[in-house]
């Protein structure tokens, strides 16, 4: 391959437009990015800069943006705005080579960085990183990483395999055709690889510099990051990906063969024979439209929160684990939880509530109190509009309750099924929400999507320490909009 003739040449990192993106330079100098039926204005630029921007289709070296030329300095803000919207990818290759690695951002605002690496530093692959086939391509991914790496060169894949065991940086200055220290720095910046401490102790490898990561199994963190919004660029939600290839499965399963045992005559028919609990269950509806002329009140919100999540009691016990006998702390709440973990926390985003200001709050279940959290107004708006979009509702809900999990509370005890237990707890809590709003004459709707990156920005908590696993819209229901 061409790399042999350029063995001493350093690879070039270039920014280029994603394959689905086009740039439209208007006569007034306004440059528009077009993608997937959407259009985003990038600002007004000189004719020379607008023309130069078209070279992003093939790629412009990132190093060129630091030059003193006026044209290069003018195009840098345009490139940064494209990056902010996730419309760029980054090509790494030695001169004269085809793509060796292509970096695809997975979060907004990703910009490649190359922290310095020294020859004697020891690197190892993250236990959360994995290489997989995507169509006809190989990609290196990690739920911790802000970007994925499309591996286009087998020399790169072979070099990455070496990093399954700790390796000194100097060993990667030698391989012919490998795009060298620059790639290692990019991988380190994304958390795909990390530096070992001088002793190379195993505990550090498990935690990867963050003690909370030691509590996660690989498959759990991957599922959490890929089944929510905010840390990947895959389609999310009702996009009907198989509508043209397969028939929709029926809503009710086809009967099994054999003699049926009829139960209809054994079920209570008269309304007086049906318990109040069953009546609430049968009356449950998902309400997506809310009456903004009559918003929910703070008093009603307090009753709702007390009924679904207030701590009823706490206690401690000592576990006998052989050589270890830790004291375990527990709390009881109105809904059941795996191992009495009660890892779920409620965060309340208020749009309109009589007696409570618009904003973002944490529900302190132990003290039965709301604690305001200072966030920016656009972040509150993002939660509300995201919920409206997910429900396909005519307007934003009065209140959005985000169910967040303190993951370590469950994974400290359980292995292999910790995240599954958290999702089951979330499902139980959502049903508790439905029963409570029905009994109170309010309206509510479970929301299938959450944005873990937005929540991390609003709370300042790392996404793997505490993050959203469910959402629920709450308010006074309008006459229509139920299902």
C-alpha positions in Angstrom: 0.0 0.0 0.0 1.1 3.7 -0.4 2.1 4.0 3.2 5.5 2.3 2.6 6.7 5.1 0.4 5.7 7.7 3.1 6.9 5.9 6.2 8.3 9.0 7.8 5.4 11.3 6.8 3.0 12.3 9.6 -0.7 11.6 9.0 -3.1 14.4 8.3 -6.3 15.0 10.2 -9.0 16.6 8.0 -12.5 17.8 8.5 -15.1 17.0 5.8 -18.8 17.1 5.3 -20.8 14.1 6.3 -22.0 12.2 3.2 -25.6 13.4 3.8 -24.8 17.1 4.0 -24.6 19.7 1.3 -23.6 23.4 1.5 -25.7 26.1 -0.3 -24.0 29.5 -0.7 -26.6 32.2 -1.3 -26.1 35.4 -3.2 -26.2 37.4 0.0 -23.3 35.5 1.4 -25.4 33.3 3.7 -24.2 29.7 3.8 -26.8 27.0 4.4 -26.2 23.4 5.5 -28.8 21.1 4.0 -29.4 17.5 5.4 -32.3 15.1 5.6 -34.9 17.7 4.6 -33.6 20.2 7.1 -31.6 23.5 6.6 -29.4 25.3 9.1 -27.9 28.7 8.5 -24.2 28.9 9.3 -23.8 32.7 8.9 -22.7 35.2 6.3 -19.3 34.8 4.7 -17.2 36.4 1.9 -17.5 34.9 -1.6 -14.0 33.5 -1.2 -14.7 31.8 2.1 -18.0 30.4 0.8 -16.2 28.9 -2.2 -13.4 27.6 -0.1 -16.0 25.9 2.2 -17.1 23.7 -0.8 -13.7 22.0 -0.4 -15.0 20.4 2.8 -16.6 17.8 0.5 -13.1 16.3 0.0 -11.8 17.6 3.3 -9.7 20.5 4.7 -6.8 19.8 7.1 -7.5 21.0 10.7 -4.0 22.4 10.8 -5.0 24.9 8.1 -7.3 26.7 10.4 -4.4 27.9 12.5 -2.7 29.6 9.6 -2.6 33.4 9.4 -4.3 33.6 6.0 -7.5 35.6 6.3 -9.4 33.0 4.3 -8.5 30.2 6.6 -9.3 32.3 9.7 -12.7 33.2 8.2 -13.7 29.6 7.4 -12.8 28.3 10.9 -16.1 29.6 12.5 -18.1 28.0 9.7 -16.4 24.7 10.3 -16.9 25.0 14.0 -20.7 25.6 13.5 -20.9 22.5 11.3 -19.2 20.5 14.0 -21.6 21.9 16.6 -24.5 20.5 14.6 -22.7 17.1 14.1 -22.5 17.6 10.3 -18.7 16.8 10.0 -16.6 13.7 10.0 -12.8 13.6 10.3 -10.4 11.8 8.1 -7.0 10.5 9.3 -4.6 9.3 6.7 -0.9 9.5 5.7 -0.1 11.5 2.5 -1.1 9.6 -0.6 -3.2 7.1 1.2 -6.9 6.4 1.1 -8.8 6.8 4.3 -7.2 4.9 7.1 -9.5 6.0 9.9 -12.7 8.1 9.7 -14.0 9.6 12.9 -17.8 10.0 13.1 -19.0 12.3 16.0 -21.7 10.8 18.2 -22.4 13.8 20.4 -23.0 17.5 19.6 -19.9 19.7 19.8 -17.4 16.9 19.3 -14.0 18.3 18.1 -11.0 16.0 17.7 -8.2 16.7 20.1 -4.7 15.1 20.3 -3.3 15.2 23.9 0.5 14.7 24.1 1.7 11.2 24.6 5.2 10.3 25.7 7.2 7.2 24.7 7.3 5.6 28.1 3.6 6.0 28.9 1.7 2.8 28.9 -1.7 2.5 27.1 -4.3 -0.2 27.1 -7.7 -0.6 25.3 -10.8 0.3 27.4 -12.8 -2.7 28.4 -15.9 -0.8 27.1 -14.4 -0.5 23.5 -15.5 -3.0 20.9 -14.9 -3.6 17.2 -17.9 -4.7 15.1 -19.1 -5.0 11.5 -21.5 -2.2 10.3 -22.6 -3.2 6.8 -19.4 -3.7 4.9 -17.3 -1.5 7.4 -15.6 -2.1 10.7 -16.2 0.4 13.4 -14.6 0.8 16.8 -17.1 2.1 19.4 -17.5 2.6 23.1 -20.5 3.9 25.1 -18.0 6.2 26.9 -16.7 7.8 23.6 -18.0 11.0 22.0 -17.2 9.5 18.5 -16.8 6.2 16.7 -13.9 5.3 14.6 -14.4 3.7 11.2 -11.4 1.5 10.5 -10.6 1.5 6.8 -7.1 0.0 7.0 -6.3 -3.5 8.3 -2.9 -2.3 9.6 -4.9 -0.1 12.1 -7.1 -3.0 13.2 -4.0 -5.2 13.8 -2.3 -2.4 15.8 -5.5 -2.0 17.9 -5.4 -5.7 18.8 -2.0 -5.2 20.4 -3.7 -2.8 22.9 -5.6 -5.6 24.5 -2.5 -5.8 26.7 -0.7 -2.8 28.1 1.8 -1.3 25.5 4.3 1.5 25.7 3.7 4.4 23.3 7.1 4.0 21.7 6.1 0.7 20.2 3.7 2.4 17.9 6.2 4.7 16.4 7.6 1.8 14.4 4.9 -0.1 12.5 4.9 0.6 8.8 1.6 1.9 7.4 0.1 2.7 10.9 -1.1 6.2 11.3 0.8 6.4 14.5 0.7 8.5 17.6 -1.9 10.9 16.3 -4.5 8.0 16.2 -3.5 6.9 19.7 -4.0 10.5 21.0 -7.4 10.7 19.3 -8.4 7.4 20.9 -7.2 8.5 24.3 -9.2 11.7 24.0 -12.3 9.7 23.4 -11.7 7.2 26.2 -11.2 4.3 23.8 -7.8 3.7 25.4 -6.4 5.1 28.6 -3.0 5.5 30.4 -2.1 3.1 33.1 -0.5 4.4 36.3 3.1 3.7 37.0 2.3 0.5 38.9 -0.2 -0.7 36.3 -2.5 -2.0 39.1 -5.5 -4.0 38.1 -8.0 -1.9 40.1 -7.1 1.1 38.0 -7.7 -0.9 34.9 -11.1 -1.9 36.1 -12.1 1.7 37.0 -10.2 3.3 34.1 -9.5 6.4 36.2 -13.2 6.7 37.4 -14.3 4.6 40.4 -17.9 4.6 39.3 -17.1 2.8 36.1 -15.9 -0.2 38.0 -19.5 -0.8 39.0 -20.6 -1.3 35.4 -20.7 -4.4 33.3 -19.8 -3.9 29.6 -23.2 -4.8 28.2 -25.1 -2.7 30.8 -23.3 0.5 29.9 -23.6 -0.2 26.2 -27.3 -0.8 26.5 -27.8 2.4 28.6 -25.9 4.6 26.1 -27.4 3.1 22.9 -31.0 2.8 24.0 -31.3 6.5 25.0 -30.6 9.8 23.2 -27.6 12.0 23.6 -24.6 9.7 23.1 -25.0 8.3 19.7 -26.0 9.4 16.2 -28.4 6.5 15.4 -32.1 7.0 14.6 -34.3 6.9 17.7 -38.0 6.4 18.1 -40.8 5.4 15.8 -39.0 5.5 12.4 -40.6 2.2 11.2 -37.3 0.7 10.0 -38.8 -2.6 8.8 -42.1 -1.3 7.4 -41.1 -2.1 3.8 -39.6 -5.5 4.5 -41.8 -7.3 7.0 -45.5 -7.4 8.0 -46.4 -5.9 11.3 -46.8 -8.6 14.0 -50.5 -8.8 15.2 -51.5 -7.0 18.4 -52.9 -10.2 19.9 -51.0 -13.5 19.6 -52.4 -16.2 17.4 -54.2 -18.8 19.7 -52.4 -22.0 20.6 -54.1 -25.1 19.4 -56.1 -27.2 21.9 -59.2 -27.1 24.1 -59.9 -23.7 25.6 -60.9 -23.2 29.2 -63.4 -20.3 29.1 -62.9 -17.7 31.9 -65.5 -15.1 31.0 -68.2 -16.6 33.1 -65.8 -16.7 36.1 -65.0 -13.0 36.0 -67.1 -10.5 37.9 -69.5 -8.7 35.6 -71.4 -6.3 37.8 -69.8 -3.0 38.6 -70.4 -3.5 42.3 -68.3 -6.7 42.3 -65.2 -4.9 40.9 -62.8 -3.6 43.5 -61.6 0.0 43.5 -58.1 -1.0 42.5 -59.4 -2.9 39.4 -61.6 0.1 38.4 -58.5 2.3 38.5 -56.5 -0.1 36.4 -59.3 -0.3 33.8 -59.7 3.5 33.7 -56.0 4.1 33.1 -55.3 6.1 29.9 -52.3 7.8 28.3 -53.1 11.5 28.1 -51.1 13.6 25.7 -53.1 16.8 25.7 -53.3 19.0 28.7 -55.6 21.9 29.7 -53.4 24.9 30.0 -56.3 27.0 31.2 -56.3 24.9 34.3 -52.8 23.8 35.1 -51.9 21.3 37.8 -51.4 22.9 41.2 -48.4 22.5 43.6 -50.8 20.9 46.1 -51.7 18.2 43.6 -48.1 17.7 42.6 -47.2 17.2 46.3 -50.0 14.6 46.7 -48.9 12.8 43.6 -45.2 12.7 44.6 -46.1 11.5 48.1 -48.3 8.8 46.7 -45.7 7.4 44.3 -42.3 7.9 45.7 -42.1 9.3 49.3 -39.8 7.3 51.6 -41.9 5.6 54.2 -39.2 4.1 56.4 -35.5 3.3 56.5 -33.5 0.5 58.2 -30.1 -1.2 58.2 -29.0 -4.8 58.4 -25.6 -6.7 58.2 -24.9 -9.1 55.4 -22.8 -12.2 55.9 -20.6 -12.5 52.8 -17.9 -14.7 54.4 -14.9 -12.5 55.0 -16.9 -9.4 54.4 -19.9 -8.4 56.6 -21.0 -5.0 55.2 -23.8 -3.0 56.8 -26.6 -2.5 54.2 -28.9 0.5 54.2 -32.5 0.3 52.9 -35.5 2.6 52.4 -39.1 1.6 51.7 -41.3 3.5 49.2 -44.8 2.9 47.8 -43.7 0.8 44.8 -41.6 -2.5 44.8 -37.9 -2.3 43.9 -35.3 -5.1 43.1 -33.5 -6.0 46.3 -35.1 -2.9 48.0 -32.5 -0.9 46.1 -34.8 2.1 45.4 -32.2 3.6 43.1 -34.6 5.7 41.1 -34.7 9.5 41.6 -37.3 12.0 40.3 -36.4 15.2 38.6 -39.3 17.6 37.8 -39.3 20.0 34.9 -42.1 22.5 35.3 -43.7 24.3 32.4 -46.8 25.5 34.1 -47.9 24.7 37.7 -50.0 26.9 39.9 -47.9 27.8 42.9 -44.5 26.7 41.4 -42.2 28.6 39.2 -41.1 27.3 35.8 -37.8 25.4 36.2 -36.0 22.2 37.1 -36.3 20.5 40.5 -35.1 17.4 42.3 -37.7 15.6 44.5 -36.1 14.8 47.8 -38.1 11.7 48.7 -36.7 11.4 52.2 -37.8 14.9 53.2 -40.7 15.2 50.8 -39.5 18.4 49.3 -38.6 19.9 45.9 -35.1 21.4 45.5 -34.6 23.8 42.6 -31.5 23.2 40.4 -30.1 26.1 38.5 -30.2 25.4 34.8 -30.4 27.6 31.6 -33.8 28.4 30.2 -33.0 26.7 26.8 -32.3 23.4 28.7 -35.7 23.5 30.3 -37.2 24.2 26.9 -35.3 21.3 25.4 -36.8 18.8 28.0 -40.3 20.1 27.4 -40.1 20.2 23.6 -38.4 16.8 23.6 -41.3 15.3 25.5 -43.8 17.0 23.2 -42.1 15.6 20.1 -41.8 12.1 21.7 -45.6 12.0 22.5 -46.6 13.6 19.2 -48.5 16.1 21.3 -50.0 19.4 20.2 -48.2 21.3 22.9 -45.6 20.9 25.7 -46.9 19.1 28.8 -47.4 21.0 32.1 -44.8 18.9 33.9 -42.2 16.4 32.8 -40.9 14.0 35.4 -37.5 12.4 34.6 -36.8 9.1 36.3 -33.1 8.9 36.8 -31.2 5.9 38.3 -28.2 5.9 40.7 -26.7 3.0 38.8 -24.2 2.0 41.5 -27.0 1.4 44.0 -28.0 -1.7 42.0 -24.7 -2.8 40.4 -22.9 -2.7 43.7 -24.9 -5.9 44.5 -26.1 -7.4 41.2 -24.0 -8.7 38.3 -25.0 -9.3 34.7 -28.6 -8.2 35.3 -28.2 -4.8 37.1 -29.4 -2.6 34.2 -32.3 -5.0 33.4 -33.4 -4.7 37.1 -33.3 -0.9 36.9 -35.5 -0.9 33.8 -37.9 -3.3 35.5 -38.0 -0.9 38.5 -38.7 2.0 36.1 -41.6 0.1 34.5 -43.1 -0.6 37.9 -42.8 3.1 38.9 -44.4 4.2 35.6 -47.4 2.0 36.2 -47.6 3.5 39.7 -47.6 6.9 38.1 -50.5 5.9 35.9 -52.6 4.5 38.8 -52.0 7.6 40.9 -52.9 10.1 38.1 -56.0 8.1 37.3 -57.1 8.0 41.0 -56.5 11.8 41.3 -58.4 12.7 38.1 -55.2 14.0 36.4 -53.6 13.1 33.1 -50.3 11.5 32.3 -48.3 9.7 29.6 -45.1 7.6 29.8 -42.4 8.8 27.4 -40.2 6.3 25.7 -37.1 8.4 25.0 -34.7 10.3 27.3 -31.6 12.4 26.5 -28.8 11.3 28.8 -26.4 14.0 27.5 -28.9 16.8 28.2 -29.5 15.5 31.7 -25.7 15.3 32.4 -25.4 19.0 31.4 -28.3 20.1 33.5 -27.2 18.2 36.7 -23.4 18.2 36.2 -23.4 14.4 36.9 -21.5 12.0 34.7 -23.9 10.0 32.6 -22.6 6.7 34.0 -23.1 7.8 37.6 -26.7 8.9 37.6 -28.8 9.2 34.4 -32.4 9.1 33.1 -34.1 5.8 32.3 -37.6 7.0 31.8 -39.9 10.1 31.6 -43.5 10.9 32.3 -45.7 13.8 31.3 -48.0 15.0 34.0 -50.8 17.6 34.2 -54.5 18.2 34.0 -55.8 16.4 31.0 -57.7 18.1 28.2 -61.0 16.6 27.0 -59.3 14.8 24.1 -55.8 13.3 23.6 -56.2 10.1 25.5 -55.4 6.5 24.4 
